[in-house]
Amino acid sequence: MEPSMWSKLPSDLIQLIFERLGFADFQRAKSVCLSWRYASKQSSPNNQIPWLILFPEKGKDYCLLFNPEEKDEKLYRIQNIGVNFANSNCLATYGSWLLMQDDHQYNIIYILNIFTCEKIDLPSMKSQLSIVETEDDMFLVQLHDNRDVLFWFDEKTKDYVVIWILQARFLVYSRKGDKYWKRIELFNFNFDMVYKDHRLYLYTSSRDVKVLDFSQGIPRQVFETQVNYDYSRKPEDVFYYDAPLHVCRKIKTENLVVRVTGEVLRVKSIVLCNSDFWYFRIYKMNSSNSEWEKLDSLGDEEAIFLDLGITVTLANTIKGVNGNSIYFSGNHNNYCDSDLGHFWSKNDILIFNLGTQEIERPHPSIFSSIQLSNARWFVPNFKQM
């Protein structure tokens, strides 16, 4: 075919091409011609490639992006995009957006797109001080657990929601158009939360799952499980601690995950503090009898992103991109640290393979030489640039 004829390919054929591309090639293909750009807007790729955003040590005003699709394993430096990375802290990610906090003025929170440089300022947190009964916004400094905060962003409508759990008592949130933060009082301590399709999934201390619908003006509860548990047994989230020896023997934490299909999973991570042994167990909700059933495999084309609380469909042809795995960060469990003798630290990025039951670091040739202060997985949005 003549080069000029590429623009005359049938639209359904062009869409089939786009649906097989990763994020980087998808963006390049959009620039071929107007007909290809139009076809890209009608396409919904199924394969999602996890990228990494790396924040070097404090004082350096840039971040690094790593795309595993690039065969030569390049790192791309991002700087001079209107924010000071040296004085900022990334609290959460959603697609290509980062939820950022100013290190010097903790009440300043904003959302940033690392590809388009678009920035959205959120209402000041100072308005919430009378609710949380703290001084000088210090409660924000203590938000070291990514389960305390999450956010969601719709690329098409630019709608968003940012949600905090404060003092295990209040759910504080802000949506597009809000000039101040709103709150909902909680009556159960919440282990974890996930936001998907305008619904907030809350995993409570009683091991139940509650769902709040945020699609209307006022969030309302639309679902709650009553899970059957044997409460005569020791709770699964107890921390086993030998006081005389000052040794933590075993740590168990739980996370909520919502699959691509909408199915709810409970992911339990177990760490033996005096060894490098770290493993996960996954349970799915049986709607017929309200019990958690163990799930041994996700399938080769699905993976859990524990920090995001979701699963994604992966392209299994990319080296270093693993299906049937759990992607997580070393600070997933705050009680574990390299001082306890582990081969990993809180700054590490790790993958747990459900098939082999082993943990590995992705692309060690790249990350072994980088001094990190923070790193996060994210899955870039296709329809954004």
N, C-alpha and C positions, 0 to 999 in steps of 0.2 A: 504493500500500500504506500501511496505517496504520504509524506509527513503531514500534508495539509488535510489528509483524510481522517486522521485520528479524532478530530473533532466531530466527525460524522458517524461515529460508532453508535449503534442503538443504545438508548439510555439504560435499558435493563442490563445490557452487557457491561456498560461502564459501572453500574452499581455493583455488579458481581465482582468487578475488579476492586472497587473501594472496600467491599466487605471483607476482603482478604488481606488488607494492609494493616500494618501497625501504625502507631501515631505519627512517627516521623515521615514515613513514606506517604501516609494519608495527606499530610500537610503539603508535601511536595507535589503530589498528584493534583491537588486543587488548583495549582498554578499553571497547569498545562494549557488550558483555554477556558472560555466562558462556559461551554457545554459541560466540561468536566467539573468545573466549580459548582454548577447547578446540580449535577448528579451527586456530588458529595453531600449536598444538603438533604438529599433523599435517602442517603445510605446510613445504615446502623451497623458498623463493624461488630462482630462477635468476639474476636480475639482481642484481649486486653493485655498489654505488656506493662509490668510494674517497673517504674523508674525509681531512682533514689535522689533525694535532695540532701546534700551534705553541708552542714554548717561547721566550718573550721573553728579553731580555738578562738576564744574571746579576743576582741580587739581588731579582728580582720573583717573589713567591710565588704564581704562577698560571700556567695554560696556556690556550691558546685552541683551540677546535674550529671547524672549517669544514666545513659540509655543502653540497656543490654542488647538492643537490636544492632547497634554499631559493632561491626566485626572487629575493629581495632581497639575497642574498649576505651573510647575517648571520654574525657571529663570536660564539661563546658562550664566556664566561669560566668556567673551572673552578678553584675554589680551596676551601680549608677542607674538604678531604676526608680529613684525617688524615695527610697527608704534606706535607713542605716542598719545594716545587718549586724554591725559591731555592737549596737545598743538595743538589739531586739531579740525576742525569744519566740520561737515557733511553738504554738500550743497544740495545733491540730492541722490536718490537711483534709481537703475534699477535692477530688479531681485535680485540676491545676491551680487550685486556690489554697492559700495559706492563711491560717488564723494567727495573727501576730500580736505580741504584747511589747510595749516599750519597757525596757529594763529600768529606766530611771523614773518614769511616771507610770506606775502600774495600772492606773485607771484608764490609760489610753490603749484601746483595743481596735484593731482594724483588720480587714480582709484584703489580701493581695493576690493578684494573678501573676505568676512568675513569667508567663509568656507574653501577655499583652500589657503588663505593667499597670493594669487598672487597679485602683485602690478605693476601698469603701470604708469610711470611718464609722465606727459604731458609737452608740451613746456612751457617755462617761459612766464608769462604774461608781463614781462618788454618790450618785443618787441612790445606791443600794445600801449605803452604810447604816441607815436606820433600821434596815431589815436584818442584816447579818450581825449587827451589834459588834463591829470591830472598829479598829482605829487605823487611820492612815492607809487604808486599802491593803493592809498587810495580809489579808486572807488570800489575795492574788499571788503573793510571793510563795505561799505554801502549796500552790496547786502543782505538785510534782507528779501527779498521777494523771495520765491521759484519759482516765475514765471519769474525771471530774468535769470535763468540757468536751463538747463536740459541736460541729456545725455542718450545714448542708447548703448546697448552692445549685440553682437551676440555670443552666447556661442559656436556655431559650427565653425565659421570662425575666431572668435576673433576680428572681425571688431567692431569699435566703433566710435561714434561721440559725441563731447561735444559742446554745443551751449550756447552762452551768448547774451543777449540783453543789450547793453550799451548806456546810455544816450538817450534811446528811438530813437536812430538814426542808430546804427550799429548792425548788426548781425555778431558776431565773432564766428568762429567755428574751430575745429581741429578734424581730422580723423586719423585713424590708418596709420602710415607711415609719417605723417606730422611732419616737424621739426620746424614749426612756425604756428602761428594762421592766418587764413584768414578771410576776412571780406566781408560783403555785406551791402551796404548802403540802409536804409529803408526810404520810403517816407511817411509812415503812422505810427503813434504811435500804438504800439501793446499792447493789454491788456493781452494776454496769448499766449502760444505756446505748442504744443504737437508733439512728434516725434513717428511715427509708420510705420513699413514696408518701411523704407528708404524714408519716406516722412515727411516733416515738415509742420504742420498745424499752421498758424498764424491767430489769431483773432485780427482784427484791430480796430482802434478808430471809424471807420465808421460802425462797427458791421458786416463787411464782413469777409469772411474766404478765405485766400489765402493758396495755397499748393505749396511747393517747393520740387522738386524731387532731392534727394541726391544720387541716385543710380549710376550716372555718375560722371565724374571728376569735372565738374562745375555744381553746383546746378542751376536748371531752374524752372521757374514758370509753373505749368501745370494746375492750376485750380484757379478760383476766382469767388466768388458769388457776386451778386448784390442784396443785401437784401432790400426789400421794407420796409421803415420806415416812420412814420409820424414825421418829424423833427420839427413840430410846438410844439410838446410836450416836456416836460423837459426830458433831457437825463436820462436813467435809472441808470447811474453810478454816479450821482451827490451825493455829501456828504451834507446832510442837517445840518447846524450848526447855533446855536443861539448865535451870538457873545456877546451880553450883558450878557447872563447867562453862557457863556462858556460851553454849553451843546450840544453835538452832538445827534440829535434826531433820525436820521436814516442813516444807511450806507448800500450801495448796491455795491457789486462787482460782476464781472462776470469771469467765467472760461470756457475754451474750453475742451471738453472731447471727445475722440474717442472710440466708442464701439468696442467690440469684432468683430462685423459684419462689421466694417468700417464706420458705420453711425456716423455723427458728431452731438454732443449735445452742447448746451449752458446752463451752470449752473449758475444761479443767486442766490447769498446768500444775505440775508437781516437781519440786526441786529438792534435792538432797543437798543440804548446805555444805557438807564437808567433802563433796565430790563434784565431778563434772556431770553428774547424771541429772538430766532434765527431760521430762517426757510429758505428753499431752494425752488426754482422753476426750473424746467428742461424744455428745449425746444429742439425740433429736427428740422432739416432742411427739409422742403418740397421741393424736387428738381423740382417739376412741376411748382410751382409758386414763388420760391425763397423767401419763408417766413418761419419764425420760428413758429412752432406750439407747444403748451404746451403738455408735456408728464407727465402723472400722476403716472405711475408705470414702473419699470424696469423688473418686474417679480421676482419670489422668488429665482432664482438661479443666479442673476446678481447683482453686486454692483459697485458703483463708488468709485474710489480712487482719490480724488480731487487733492492731491499733485502730483500724477503721471500723471493725465490727461487721465486715461484709465478706462475701466470697465473690470472686470474679472468674470469668471464663478466660483461660490463658491459651496462647498459641504455643503448642508443645514442640515446635520446631526450632525455637530459639535456645541457643546454648546458655545454660545458667538460669533459665526460667522453668520452674518446676511445678507441675500439677500435683495433686494429691499431697499438698504440703501446707504448712502453716508459716507465714511470714510474720516475724515479730522483731522487736528491739530488745536489747539487753536490759533496759530499764523496765521491762514488763513487770518484774517483781521488785518492789522497792526494798525488800529486806535482803536482797542478794547483792553482793559486791565482790570485786576482785580480791579484796582483803581476806575473804573467806577461802581463798585458794582456787577459785574457778579459773578456767582458761579464757572465759569471756568477761567483759566488763559491761557497765551500764551504757556505754557508748557504742557497743557493738550492734551490728545488724545481722540477724540470724535467720536460718530456715530450718524447720523441723520436717523431715520426710516421714510421712505416715507409713509408707511401705517398709522402709528400712529401720524406722524408729531411731534415726540418728540426726544430730544437729550439725549443720555446716555453715560456714561463712560464704556469702556469694562473692565471686570474683576476687579471690585473695590477692591476685597480682596487682589489683588496683588499690584496694583499701588497706593493705598492710603498711603502705608508706604514707598514709594520710593521718594527720592528727585531728581527730574529730571531737567536737563538743556536743554535737547532736546530729542525728540523721533520721530520716523518715521515708517510709515507702509512700508512693502515691501513684495513681493511675490517671494519666493525662486525659482530659476531655477532648473528643474528636472535633465536635462542632463548636469551635470557639474563635478561630482566627480568620 
